[in-house]
Amino acid sequence: MPNVFAPPHKGAEPRHEQVVFCQDEASGLRAIIAIYSTALGPALGGTRFYPYRTEDEALADVLNLSRGMAYKNALAGLDHGGGKAVIIGDPAVDKSEALLRAYGRFVQSLGGRYYTACDVGTYSEDMDVVARESRFVTGRTVANGGAGDSSVLTAFGVFQGMRAAAETVWGSPTLRGKRVGVEGVGKVGHRLVEHLREDGAEVVICDVNEQAVERVRARHPEVEVVDDRDALIRTDLDVYAPCALGGSLDDDTVPVLTAKIVCGAANNQLAHAGIEKRLADRDVLYAPDYVVNSGGVIQVADEIRGFDFDRAKARASGIYETTKRIFALAADEGVPPAVAADRLAERRMSEIGRLRGILL
Ligand SMILES: NC(=O)c1ccc[n+]([C@@H]2O[C@H](COP(=O)([O-])OP(=O)(O)OC[C@H]3O[C@@H](n4cnc5c(N)ncnc54)[C@H](O)[C@@H]3O)[C@@H](O)[C@H]2O)c1
């Protein structure tokens, strides 16, 4: 059983502030809401609806994800702490109006300490249902005043991070003439391909879903397609952009990477601690995933104030500067960028969070 009171392995000072188990037997709701930190403001993070095999597995995931959101929100410059929720069950079978509304009542019961949004297994339409019971819901449909699909700004943000990496490695913030491999051309990946082609990059893609590949090829017949990740990382690349699932950088892939830069949307790209060092040892510049993929959370955070696309896009443009700051700090302190990013996030949580000590 994961120990809620144990120090987090990232080494940051604050531990999870609050972990709430929610149950409604009649609707079948079994959910856990974890608030890692409210140092910067109300915790913000999505609801994952997933068929966890055990309660322990669900708890471990929500503790991990909520801590990750605190770091992501801190470096996105948001006035939000980190939180996340998991609902245990198969969304295709177990999702119902009653279950989502029961969940909404638990979110509401936290009085705004936690704002929820979409994640794996939940969609904007589900957030509309949750919002019938709670004010603390974002990521809603456009029809209900929400901002809609967050992958638009996620892809834009990843592209900004990639420009920053290109400037650091090749001296100019453009991918023009570079060969970029995009693994996974789903909601984010196919939009990233648009930015890359517009910027003049050569693009190679792979996806397990034939339709996703065809959608890209229909618009860009010049894009090269390879069979799978293994083929992608071994082909001659300047940049590798993991935009499918997490864990693509591991003990097998890192030694054979041809790319000089890794920058993509997927969450948790590093399969385990220590991979960031192996990348640095091979002189591969890794743009930390949670920094460059924060365009989506920037969008849902903006929606809380009443969505303004231009304002949210302007903030997502800041991912370029933040990524450059991380690379600079990494060089100054002689650590991999993933470590530098964590340090910057912890610094902001501590410096800005401390201000709450000034009585108003
Ligand atoms: N959508 C967002 O706003 C957002 C925000 C932050 C992070 N992310 C992360 O970015 C990644 C992509 O998100 P998305 O919204 O585009 O998801 P998606 O499901 O729309 O796209 C993922 C794509 O990857 C493909 N894929 C799955 N396994 C693969 C494999 N082994 N090899 C190649 N392709 C594979 C899928 O077929 C799909 O086309 C995810 O890891 C997600 O957690 C997304």
The ligand as a Gaussian input file, in Angstrom:
#p B3LYP/6-31G(d) Opt

LIG

0 1
 N       -4.322000      16.240000     -25.302000
 C       -3.667000      17.068000     -24.487000
 O       -4.037000      18.246000     -24.359000
 C       -2.464000      16.585000     -23.741000
 C       -1.904000      17.433000     -22.763000
 C       -0.740000      17.029000     -22.090000
 C       -0.192000      15.782000     -22.377000
 N       -0.771000      14.964000     -23.310000
 C       -0.142000      13.666000     -23.574000
 O        0.251000      13.612000     -24.938000
 C        0.116000      12.283000     -25.445000
 C       -0.788000      12.291000     -26.657000
 O       -2.065000      12.802000     -26.278000
 P       -3.270000      12.878000     -27.321000
 O       -4.317000      13.717000     -26.671000
 O       -2.761000      13.246000     -28.663000
 O       -3.741000      11.370000     -27.314000
 P       -4.385000      10.534000     -28.512000
 O       -4.912000       9.309000     -27.891000
 O       -5.296000      11.406000     -29.329000
 O       -3.131000      10.199000     -29.451000
 C       -2.173000       9.256000     -29.138000
 C       -1.790000       8.566000     -30.441000
 O       -0.712000       7.670000     -30.171000
 C       -0.957000       6.474000     -30.880000
 N       -0.215000       5.393000     -30.248000
 C       -0.532000       4.668000     -29.151000
 N        0.430000       3.766000     -28.887000
 C        1.385000       3.920000     -29.832000
 C        2.619000       3.294000     -30.090000
 N        3.068000       2.316000     -29.327000
 N        3.335000       3.717000     -31.153000
 C        2.883000       4.713000     -31.950000
 N        1.708000       5.336000     -31.761000
 C        0.976000       4.953000     -30.712000
 C       -2.459000       6.307000     -30.846000
 O       -2.917000       5.426000     -31.870000
 C       -2.940000       7.735000     -31.037000
 O       -3.109000       8.055000     -32.395000
 C       -0.406000      11.454000     -24.270000
 O        0.667000      10.869000     -23.608000
 C       -1.070000      12.498000     -23.368000
 O       -1.068000      12.081000     -22.014000
 C       -1.880000      15.348000     -23.999000

